[in-house]
Each structure stands twice: as structure tokens, then as C-alpha cells.
Amino acid sequence: MKKIVLTGAAGKLGEELRGMLAGMADELLSTDIEPLGSEALENETYVQADLAEMDQIKPLMEGADMVVHFGAIVDERPFEEMLGPNFVGSYNVWQSAKLHGVKRVIYASSIHIAGMYKKTNPIPVDLPHRPDTWYGLAKCFTEDLGRMYWDKEGIESVHIRIYSCTSKPGNARALGSWLSFDDLRQLVQKSITTPVVGFSVLYGISNNDRAPVDNSGALHIGYKPTSNAEDFAEEVFANEPPADPQDGAQMCHGGPFATIELGVSPMGQMVIPGKDD
């Protein structure tokens, strides 16, 4: 490919993807509202830009083959704070992609689109949305936005419902929900290289023995995760207090996002050896 655009390049997951994406195209154009935490790569151009501003985002898509859209506020905040980057920003990405003839968008969706479902049965990708927060609602909006642009404009998209993407699982919930950085890169790479994806939704999760989702929807891109959170189970349980089955944060897919008040960040309650999405 000639050009890939990466939004959210300064975030933890963006940093994990930059090197791989730079190796897949002549040019990687990386963007974020924050400065990069490391030097730009040899074939990487960095542009500091605000997703909520169409006049800043639209020019970045010129000549692009694909967009990897990982830019957003990655936490729960009041709706007014989420509206620009997480709602309007997604519209700006897809509309700019349409105007410049971009073929496909790879999107960092989230399990929080279904955060209020109980974990007792594995959930498929085609269940009705049931968000746990404004953050989850923004992911629902963008999945529906991607479907509409596929149906109406023919822009393909892959929506990766990321659970907990960290260096290693940091709590008992993550023994089911963990996505390793290696598996994240594989997911994004195969979402780009698969010849036809149409509108696709799949779970961003590793090959965990305790996985609480049905990820058969990822088979068509050839995703074969190589990491398993069970390798860390003994260490996690040695440091984990007994679970409370009456606690919605233990029972729901959204974890503490399912029980926190709307607009309030739950991140301070979470053990995160990296960053959750």
C-alpha cells in the first residue's frame, strides 16, 4: 500500500501499532491531539490534529489506502467531553475517508458496547448493543456509523471490540478478557490484508481459556491468537481478593464501567498494567 493513516498514534495501543503499520505501506501518517512519545519512524509523518475538527482531519486522508482509527478519549467522561473526540471524531474520519476514496477503516471498538450483559454466557458479535457508559455509547454509534457507510457508500470497516489490551492480565476479570499486544497487532494486520471484509465486527481477545465471548466472527480474517491469559492465572489469583457474586463489576462484561455513575471515570478502581480500552 502507498499510505496508511493511524489516529490515536500517541496512545498506548497506537504506539504498539506504529512499527508494524510503517512496514505495511510506503508512508504511515500518524496523528493524535497529543505529541508522540517517541521519534517518528523513517517513513512516518506525524501531524498533531484534533479529531473533532473536520478541517484538520480531512486533509490527512488524501491518498490513503486505509485508516486505522484508534483515536478517542479512552475512559468514561461526561457526555459533553466525549461528544467531540468520540462521536464527531468518528464521523469526521468516515466522511473524510469517503471524500478521499479510502477503501477501509479499522476501528478500535470496545466490549463496553455490551458492558451490561452478564458474563455467565459467551456473547456473540450480533447481539443488540447494551452500553454501560457514554464511552460505550460512542462505540455503539461508531459501529452503526461504519455499517451505514458500508451499506450506503461501500466503505469497508472492521470493528475490533477490544476488552483489556495490556502487557499482561492484571486481575481475575482479565483472565478472560485479555488481549496481548502481539494478538492486537495480528488482528489489525489481518484486518488490513484480508481481501474482502465488508462490514465486520469481531472481539479483540486472546486465546484465553476463560474467554466470555464467541469470537467465531473473526475466522474470516484468519485470526489465530497465540497468547493465553491462563499462563498468568496462578500469579493473578495469588494477589486477588475473593470475588463477590453480587458485585455487578464482577458479573458484567463491562467490569467497573457497568457499575460506575455515568460520566465518572472508573479507571482508578482498576489494576491496569498498561491501558484498558
Phi, psi and omega in degrees: 000155179278318188209133171241138175254131177242118172266157184071028187294336181273352178284171183301314182287324175301317178300323180291336185264339190303313183298315180297314182295323178298332179278356183255358183210161175296323181225134168252119174259112182257143180216152177193162175282341178258158175290154176296149178272356179213169181296146175296145179286171188302319182252024182252131173251130180250132177232120177280122186208157180259119181303331184284354183250107183302321183292342175270330185271319185306313182297335183292336185277351183300125178079004183280143173274319183213157176239132172253104190260097179245007182278133179176167163285120186260065181183170173274133177219170173303150184307319183299329178281330181280334191304312183294295185290324190264332178258296180299322179302319178295317176301315181300322179294310183292319181293321176295321177299317178299312184296333181255008176070031178289138186284321193206147174239131174256121190242137174277087173279197187202154174296344182289356169290341181229030190293340183270356176285147177285152184273002188289340176232136177300133182261139177277176181279343187260018178282156178299145176301144177211072188291155182256349188203173170300324177301312177296323179297322177297325177291320175301313179304315185287325174299315179294324176300314179297320178297317181296318179292332174289311182296320188262329188239351178076018176273119179289154174205148174239124182250109184265108181281089184287135174268268183232101181258105185217175179294327175200159179295132185254356180203176185295322178302320183291345176296337173261326193262355189295140168235118179285160178296323178298317180290327174302312181297320178297316180301313182292317180301314182286334173294332178276318189273342178298129188301318182226128177235341183056230170253115185235139173236132178213163181268136174271089186211147179277184184277060187277135177302329185257020183303127184266022181226159172261107184257026178297340177294350179268356185296327186290345174262000178078025181287122178230089184298144184250348182261152179219121182297341182299337177299340182251004189300314182300316179296317182295312183293333178293337183246007185255131176290163179302141181284146177257110183293348177270356182273117180300332178292335176274328189266338186259153180299331182280358181058220182296341175296334182283341185245347182286153175294143178305135178087356181253132181287131175265002189299329181294342179272353191254144173270110189232101176277051186159246177203131175273156174236000000 
